Each structure stands twice: as C-alpha cells, then as structure tokens.
Amino acid sequence: MIVVENMSVPADRRVWNEALALSNDGYNVSVISPCHGSDVEHEILEGVNIYRFKIRNSMKGKLQYIEEYLWALKGIRDKLRIIHKRMPIDVIQICNPPDILFLSVIPYKFSGVKIIFDHHDLAPEMAAEKFGNNRALKFLMLACEWMTFKISDKVISTNQSHKDIAIRRGGIKESDIEIVMSAPSIKNIPKRNRPDNICIGYMGIVGEQDGVEYYIYAVKTFIMLYGNEKASFKLIGDGPYMGEINKLINELELGSIIECTGFLKGEEYRSHMSQISIGVSPDTKNNYSDRCTMNKTLEYMAMGIPFVAFPLDETLKIAEGSGIFVEDRNYIAMALAIRKLIDDKLLSEKLGRLGREKFLSEINWENQKSKLISLYNGM
C-alpha cells in the first residue's frame, strides 16, 4: 500500500514508477492519492489498484492547508479501512509532503503492519521558505517529521542530503535507509527533435518556491538584449503560483512571447518536451532547495538538453558538467548564459551529451528501482 497526499497518481511520476516496479516484481500494490480534475475514485491501471479521495479547498491563506490536510487524513483513513477489510495490508509506504500521514497509519503500525517512509521533501525547510522562520511552526514541522521517522521501519531517501537528515534528525540507522532517486525511466524519455528554431523551456511545478519568476525575468532580459527572433519560449507545467506568474507575464508584455502549456501528460507532454533546445532550472538557493534534487534537471539530462541553472548544492553534485551555472538570482547572467548556449553549438551539444550519458549510466529509473525492490524484499 502506497499513500500520497500532495499529487494524484499516476501524475506523480515517482510514486507511479514505484508502484509499477513493485507490481511487476510480484507484489499486490494499491495506491491511495488525492482526486484531481476528472480523476475517478477507483480504477485499476496496469495491475495497480488506485483509490482516490476528495479534498475540499474552500478557505484561503494558511487555513486552506489545515482544511486540505484534515480532509486528506479523513479520506486516507476511510480508504485504508475499506482496503484492509478486503485484504489485510502488510506494508504501508507513506510519501511526504506533508509529514502528517503518520496519523493515518499509527493504528496499523500497532497491529503489525510495516511502515516505510518515502521521504520526498524536507517539509520543515519548505515551510520556512513559504511562511518565514516562525518558531512555533518550525517546532510543529520538526515534531511531525520526527514522529514520521519514529514510526517507520525503513526510510527511502531521494538523495544523500535527505539521508543525512534521516540519520541526524530522525535517528534512523544507516542500514535502514535506501537512496532511490526520482529519476525518469529510459523507455519514457521523449525523442528530442532538433528544429531550426531554438526553444528555451521551463518544465515543472509552478510553486512559490520554484523560482519561475526568474525564468520570466530572464526571458524579458533576453528579448531586450537580442530581440525575439533568436528563440521561442515555452513554460510546461502548472501549480498554485501560476496565477502570479501569468500576472508577471502580462505586466512584462510577454503574453505573445511565452507559450504556457499548462500541465501535460502522455504524448502531449512528450511532444512539447521534444521541442526544447535549452532548459532553465531557476530554483533559487536556500536551505530547502540546496538539499533537493530537482526533477526538471533530471528530465533535461535524460533528453540531452543543456540547461542554465543557479548553483544549488545537490544540483551541482548530480549535474555539474551538464549545464551552465550562474550566480544565484541573477536573471541577467541567466539570459547571457542562454545566449552563450545558442551561439556556441559545440558547447551546447557537449553539455547535453554529458548529461545524457550520466543519466543512462547512473541516474535512470531502471537503475533506481532495483534498490527499491531490494528494500521491500528485505522487510
């Protein structure tokens, strides 16, 4: 049983890859996730049972998080109860954020069910970036994280920084932690087109912490310096901050310049991604992002797309040599680096090739899933 609160499955690529890997290895896998858009409450996809719960979002500001999480806990509790009556659950994998899902699985822990914590995000650091360094909130977030670690029999970390946190803050033994990166699968990587027109693209979630405004500012700077005949611009993705980004695009008179596709999946996603010549990873440096491995960067590397990024610690560890890193929050430097990649085709091809080679040899999901299965087999 895999439980996720913040994204629907199969749209959540990491969780869906995990579910398929376990199912293909012979496990009976069910997933509980939120119901978004036209999602149905229950369906079976590729042998995986997907149960979805509805979330109510009628409040604004910080209260919307409280409302969402209360409805999520109720929905998860109800789905777990129904599923457990039909077939006893042996293992529950809870995926953050948020770090409150332990509240839904405590009764099962006491009845002998094994708990795995799939540690996607550093929730205390994320909250600090969103809401400021509020001491009461920080204590609450750390307490929830600690409780999640304490009820877990095993922990899956997305990178070394997360593993270090599990050991230092969670008191987890190193032998009970497995690093499984959120990497795309080789078989799902779109074939990259090489059109004559250069396309500068951003791909990913559009949240307040994702720095998308720096991509927009870089586009504006690029056009002011060089005009818009050199390249086209594409923003693939959506999220809670998209309204603010659309306002910024209109204020800077970029509405006819940047193509905003919204959230895409399947063939439509592959078609748009294949058009990108240069990727942008505008996440800014802070205590949260420095410890994250950005999915967008892995997607660029997988497709052999050279990219421009700010120098985040984990991004440098995994992707140095695959893109150009510029001074944090310096969108002018970002625009200049984009122009450099356009003009220097040999450099652009070299960076894209090195990123692709590293993806194929180390990072791809085919390499990661064996570690996930090994952890489950050892439970």
C-alpha positions in Angstrom: 0.0 0.0 0.0 1.4 3.4 -1.1 -0.2 6.6 0.3 0.5 10.1 -1.2 -1.3 13.3 -0.3 0.0 16.1 -2.5 -0.4 14.8 -6.0 -2.6 12.4 -7.9 -1.4 9.1 -9.2 -0.3 8.3 -12.0 0.5 12.0 -12.5 3.0 11.7 -9.6 5.8 10.1 -11.7 7.9 8.9 -8.7 5.0 7.1 -7.0 3.7 5.6 -10.2 7.2 4.3 -11.1 7.5 2.8 -7.6 4.0 1.2 -7.8 4.7 -0.4 -11.3 8.2 -1.6 -10.2 6.7 -3.4 -7.2 3.7 -4.8 -9.1 6.0 -6.1 -11.9 8.1 -7.8 -9.2 5.1 -9.7 -7.9 3.7 -7.5 -5.1 0.0 -6.8 -4.8 0.1 -3.0 -5.0 -2.6 -0.4 -4.2 -2.2 3.3 -4.1 -4.2 6.0 -2.2 -3.9 9.5 -3.7 -6.0 12.7 -4.0 -8.7 13.1 -6.7 -7.8 15.9 -9.1 -9.8 17.1 -12.1 -11.5 14.3 -13.9 -10.0 11.5 -11.8 -12.3 8.7 -10.8 -12.4 7.4 -7.2 -11.2 3.9 -8.1 -9.5 2.4 -11.1 -7.0 -0.4 -12.0 -4.2 0.7 -14.2 -1.5 -1.8 -15.3 -2.4 -4.1 -12.5 -2.2 -1.4 -9.8 -5.4 -0.5 -7.8 -5.7 3.3 -7.4 -8.1 4.6 -4.8 -8.6 8.4 -4.7 -10.0 10.7 -2.0 -11.6 14.1 -2.5 -10.1 17.2 -0.9 -12.1 20.3 -0.1 -10.4 23.7 -0.7 -12.9 26.5 0.2 -10.6 28.6 2.5 -7.8 31.0 1.7 -4.3 31.5 3.1 -2.8 29.2 5.7 -6.3 28.0 6.6 -6.5 26.2 3.3 -3.6 23.9 4.3 -5.4 23.0 7.5 -8.6 22.3 5.7 -6.9 20.3 2.9 -4.9 18.2 5.4 -7.9 17.4 7.6 -9.9 16.2 4.6 -6.9 14.2 3.4 -6.5 12.5 6.7 -10.1 11.5 6.7 -10.1 10.4 3.1 -6.9 8.3 3.7 -8.3 6.8 6.9 -11.5 5.8 5.2 -9.8 4.2 2.1 -7.3 2.3 4.3 -10.2 0.9 6.4 -12.0 -0.3 3.3 -9.0 -1.8 1.7 -7.8 -3.5 4.9 -11.2 -5.2 5.3 -11.0 -6.6 1.8 -7.4 -7.8 2.0 -5.0 -7.4 5.1 -2.3 -4.9 4.5 1.3 -6.0 5.1 3.3 -2.8 4.3 2.2 0.9 4.1 4.6 3.3 2.3 3.8 6.9 3.2 5.1 9.7 0.9 5.5 13.3 2.1 4.8 16.2 2.0 3.1 16.7 4.4 4.6 15.0 7.4 1.3 14.2 9.0 0.5 11.0 7.3 1.8 9.0 10.3 -1.6 10.0 11.9 -3.4 7.8 9.4 -1.2 4.7 9.8 -0.4 4.6 13.5 -3.3 2.0 14.2 -1.9 -0.3 11.5 1.7 0.0 13.0 0.4 -1.2 16.3 -1.3 -4.2 14.6 2.0 -5.3 13.0 1.9 -3.6 9.6 5.4 -2.5 8.5 5.8 1.2 7.7 8.1 2.7 5.0 8.6 6.5 4.9 9.3 7.7 1.3 11.0 11.0 2.1 10.3 13.2 -0.9 10.8 16.6 0.6 12.2 18.4 3.7 8.9 19.7 5.0 10.4 21.9 7.8 12.7 23.7 5.4 9.9 24.0 2.8 7.6 25.6 5.4 10.3 28.0 6.4 10.7 29.2 2.8 6.9 29.6 2.3 5.9 31.1 5.7 9.1 32.6 7.2 11.0 31.4 10.2 8.1 31.1 12.6 9.4 29.3 15.8 6.0 27.7 16.6 5.6 26.4 13.0 9.2 25.2 12.9 8.7 23.2 16.2 5.5 21.7 14.8 7.0 20.7 11.5 10.1 19.2 13.1 7.8 17.3 15.5 5.8 15.8 12.7 8.9 14.9 10.8 10.3 13.2 13.9 7.1 11.2 14.5 7.1 10.1 10.9 10.7 8.8 11.2 10.0 7.1 14.6 7.0 5.0 13.3 8.9 4.0 10.2 10.7 0.6 9.9 12.5 1.7 6.7 13.2 5.1 5.0 13.6 5.8 1.3 15.6 9.0 0.7 15.7 10.8 -2.7 19.4 11.9 -2.3 22.3 12.0 0.2 21.1 15.2 1.8 17.8 13.6 2.7 19.6 10.5 4.0 21.8 12.7 6.3 18.6 14.3 7.7 17.1 10.9 8.4 20.1 9.9 10.3 20.7 13.2 12.2 17.2 14.4 12.9 15.3 11.1 12.7 17.8 8.9 14.4 17.4 6.3 11.7 20.2 3.7 11.3 22.1 4.0 8.0 21.3 0.3 7.3 17.5 1.1 7.3 17.8 3.8 4.7 17.9 3.4 0.9 18.6 6.2 -1.6 16.1 5.9 -4.5 16.3 8.9 -6.8 13.2 10.4 -8.6 14.6 9.6 -12.0 12.6 9.2 -15.2 12.6 5.8 -17.0 14.7 5.3 -20.1 11.7 4.0 -22.0 9.6 7.0 -21.3 12.1 9.7 -22.5 10.8 11.6 -25.5 12.9 11.6 -28.6 14.4 15.1 -28.9 13.6 17.0 -32.1 16.2 19.4 -33.4 14.2 22.1 -35.1 15.9 25.1 -36.7 14.1 27.4 -34.2 15.7 27.4 -30.8 13.2 26.9 -28.0 14.1 27.9 -24.4 11.9 26.0 -21.9 11.0 25.6 -18.3 9.4 22.3 -17.3 8.0 21.6 -13.8 5.7 22.6 -11.0 4.9 26.3 -10.7 5.0 26.9 -7.0 6.1 29.9 -5.0 9.4 28.2 -4.1 10.3 27.2 -7.7 11.8 30.5 -8.8 9.7 30.6 -12.1 9.7 34.4 -12.0 13.5 34.3 -12.6 12.8 32.4 -15.8 10.3 35.1 -16.8 12.8 37.9 -16.0 15.5 36.1 -17.9 13.2 35.8 -21.0 12.4 39.6 -20.7 16.1 40.4 -20.4 17.0 38.2 -23.4 14.4 39.9 -25.6 15.5 43.3 -24.5 19.1 42.5 -25.4 18.7 40.3 -28.5 15.1 40.6 -29.7 12.8 37.6 -30.1 13.9 36.3 -33.5 16.7 34.2 -32.0 14.4 31.9 -30.0 10.9 30.9 -28.9 9.9 30.3 -25.2 7.8 27.7 -23.6 6.6 27.1 -20.0 5.4 23.5 -19.5 3.7 23.0 -16.1 1.2 24.4 -13.7 0.8 24.9 -10.0 -0.5 27.1 -7.2 1.7 30.1 -8.2 0.6 30.0 -11.9 -1.8 32.9 -11.3 1.0 35.2 -10.1 3.3 34.1 -13.0 0.6 34.9 -15.5 0.2 38.4 -14.0 4.0 38.8 -14.3 4.0 37.6 -17.9 1.3 40.2 -18.7 3.0 43.0 -16.8 6.2 42.4 -18.8 4.2 42.2 -22.1 5.3 38.6 -22.7 1.9 37.1 -23.3 2.6 36.6 -27.0 6.2 35.5 -26.4 6.0 32.7 -23.8 3.8 29.7 -24.6 2.2 28.4 -21.4 1.0 24.9 -22.0 -0.3 24.1 -18.5 0.1 20.6 -17.0 0.7 18.0 -19.7 1.0 14.2 -19.7 1.4 11.3 -22.1 2.1 12.0 -25.8 1.2 15.7 -25.5 3.9 16.1 -22.8 6.5 14.2 -24.9 5.7 16.3 -28.0 6.3 19.7 -26.2 9.4 18.5 -24.3 11.0 17.2 -27.5 10.9 20.8 -28.9 13.1 22.3 -26.1 16.6 23.1 -27.1 17.8 24.7 -23.8 16.3 24.1 -20.4 16.1 26.5 -17.5 16.2 25.5 -13.8 15.5 28.8 -11.9 15.2 27.4 -8.4 17.0 29.8 -6.1 19.5 28.8 -3.3 18.1 28.4 0.2 18.1 25.9 3.0 15.4 23.8 1.3 16.4 23.9 -2.4 20.1 23.3 -1.8 19.2 19.8 -0.5 16.7 18.9 -3.3 17.4 17.0 -6.5 15.2 18.9 -9.0 13.1 16.7 -11.3 13.3 19.2 -14.1 17.1 19.0 -14.1 16.9 15.2 -14.4 14.4 15.5 -17.2 16.8 17.8 -19.1 19.7 15.5 -18.6 17.7 12.5 -19.7 16.8 14.1 -23.0 20.3 15.5 -23.6 19.1 19.1 -23.2 21.8 21.5 -22.0 20.5 23.8 -19.3 21.1 27.0 -17.3 20.7 26.9 -13.5 21.5 28.6 -10.2 24.2 26.7 -8.3 22.2 24.5 -5.8 24.3 22.1 -3.8 22.5 18.9 -4.9 22.1 20.0 -8.5 25.9 20.6 -8.7 26.5 17.1 -7.2 24.4 15.4 -9.8 24.6 17.6 -12.9 27.8 19.6 -12.9 29.2 19.4 -16.5 25.7 19.1 -18.0 24.8 22.8 -17.9 25.9 26.3 -17.2 25.6 27.5 -13.6 25.2 31.2 -12.9 25.1 33.5 -9.8 22.0 32.9 -7.7 19.0 35.1 -8.6 21.0 36.8 -11.4 18.5 36.6 -14.2 20.7 38.8 -16.4 23.5 36.2 -16.1 20.9 33.6 -16.9 19.9 35.4 -20.1 23.6 35.8 -21.1 24.2 32.1 -20.5 21.2 31.2 -22.7 22.7 33.3 -25.5 26.1 31.6 -25.0 24.5 28.1 -25.5 22.7 29.4 -28.6 25.8 30.8 -30.1 28.2 28.0 -29.1 26.7 24.9 -30.6 29.7 22.7 -29.8 29.4 23.6 -26.1 25.6 23.1 -26.1 26.0 19.7 -27.7 28.8 18.7 -25.3 26.8 19.6 -22.2 23.7 17.8 -23.5 25.7 14.7 -24.4 27.4 14.5 -21.0 24.1 14.9 -19.2 22.5 12.2 -21.3 25.5 9.9 -20.7 25.3 10.4 -16.9 21.6 9.7 -17.0 22.0 6.5 -18.9 24.8 5.2 -16.8 23.7 6.2 -13.3 20.5 8.1 -12.7 17.8 6.4 -14.8 14.8 4.7 -13.1 15.9 1.3 -14.3 19.0 1.6 -12.0 17.0 3.1 -9.1 14.1 0.6 -9.0 16.4 -2.4 -8.1 17.2 -0.6 -4.8 13.5 -0.1 -4.1 12.7 -3.8 -4.7 15.7 -4.8 -2.6 14.4 -2.8 0.3 11.0 -4.4 0.1 12.4 -7.9 -0.3 14.3 -7.3 3.0 11.3 -6.3 5.0 
